[in-house]
Amino acid sequence: MRIVKTALYTLIIGSLLGLLFISKSFLLLVFSNIIIFAIAALGLNVIFGYTGQISIGHAAFMAIGAYTSAFFTMSLNMPIFVNLIFVILFSALFGMLIALPAMRLKGFYLAIATMAFGIAVQEIIASMEVFGGRTGMRNIPAFFDSDFYTYLLNLFFYSLLVYITSLIVKSPAGKRFNMVRDSELAARAFGVKIAKAKLQAFIISSIYSGIAGFLYAHTLGYISPADFGLNVSLNLLAMVIVGGVASLNGGLIGSVIITGMPFLFSRSNFPMTIIVGSLLIIFVLFFPRGLSYGLKMLYFRYFEIPVIWIIKKFWKNKKKEGSYINIDGVKLYYEVSGEGKPVVMIHGNYASHRWFEKVKNIEGFKVYTPDLPNFGYSDWMKEIQIDTYAEYTKKFIDLLGLNKVVLVGHSLGGAVAMSIAFRYPEKVEKLILVDSPSLKGLKTPEENYYVLNLLKNNRTLLKNSLKAMVPSSRDRKLLNCLTNDALLMNPKCFTENARALENYNYEEISKNYIGEILFILGEKDTLITKNMADEVVRSTNGKLEIIPDVGHSIIIEEPKAFIDIFKSFTLEKN
């Protein structure tokens, strides 16, 4: 669904841009040219970015597509759009031919081979009078009489091919391309047929460039061998490098700069080679993975900060249904639902009381859902430790006069719940752990802390992280609310909560608790493993229930199933 939206947004925004300049034929022609070369760069990215194979003769495939359609239209009177079939077939055929040496060559040698292919195609076309020799072919029929409609057609092809490419990249074939790029030896060890993967990549890439050539011929109306020379192939490579390697829209960004800039400086006497060369040096030094990736990282780090500030202000002051309780000078927010046996539900990291929204109404139980200190609507504090969170929760239970509670802990809240149950066993009647860390904590790889630090300033990245924790949930409204709640967390906690989860060990004190324990694990949980769950269950004589088709949060993904399990466990006699 997200892929379809991206393609549609590209089509809509591009169409609006065209409408803005609908009376400017020259600008529409420039826009069409940019899009055409963006398509060719997208095809080159399939080889270079996603498969790791370099090509310095890719303009040859544009020539094949352009001359095939122009010849069939002008000499054989074939309908223009019927020609597209032959363009695709011929491009794929020549893509197979160039793929043959690619199966054996790498790096510099492959670059030389593809460059030789590009030069050979250019010279062969230039020597054939049927194609107009070096003069080329003129008065090629246009798609439409309107430059605007021609622009829209080019934009449609670009959006469609971006959509198709995204499907390919996410498919098993795309994964094989990536494996070949990263390590042919490792790919071969995993059973990937290297030659087949390279062949597929070259065919796909050549078809894209052939389509770009087809569009080029009928948009400009004139083609010559010089339009598809070595300099054009190098420009395509520059577009990929500047825009972004292994990026869907990197080719478009690169084309805007490499193809569009000559028109911007067309009235100046400043040499374009100096401008393009300087830009390449800047991008290689400061944006080594391309402008697309660089802008994305800038966006993740800085661009959403003002938006987040506004959301925090609005969300923090939003009317609340719950109450506050003062514990040692720290105000804790909590909500209460129902009547009956007391239940305290403790949320996890990047979370709040709202994670229990769908499971807090259970007949015969009075459910308390507090925001831990540093989370949600509760106050922040300096100390960030699991036992400290547990101490405040225990005092919360005491101040409300609750006795023998059923304690439910989700994720980080599971560690907090264990701390309470093991250190104050008299307070807890039964303990339910939902996708909880193990008794010895949860280790976060050191390289992940950089990403965790990005979350506090980027709502989009945070929302995607939370979405990954509830893969089967389709409740977008709730996900947005959970994301806004997560933004209210103490900024230090985005990394320090992970440190706190590494720094506890409850193996010894777990023996203090003699009550019943139930561990609920989602089968598709990517954070908590079955080995972790088995360790807790084995050490505490507890029970383990694995829920199929559920990720890290049954309380959101399958709330009814959780309530049924909760009732069955809490109401059964000891």
Beta strands, then each sheet from edge to edge (+ up, - down):
strand 1: 323-327
strand 2: 330-337
strand 3: 341-346
strand 4: 365-370
strand 5: 405-410
strand 6: 428-434
strand 7: 516-522
strand 8: 543-547
sheet 1: 1+ 2- 4+ 3+ 5+ 6+ 7+ 8+
end
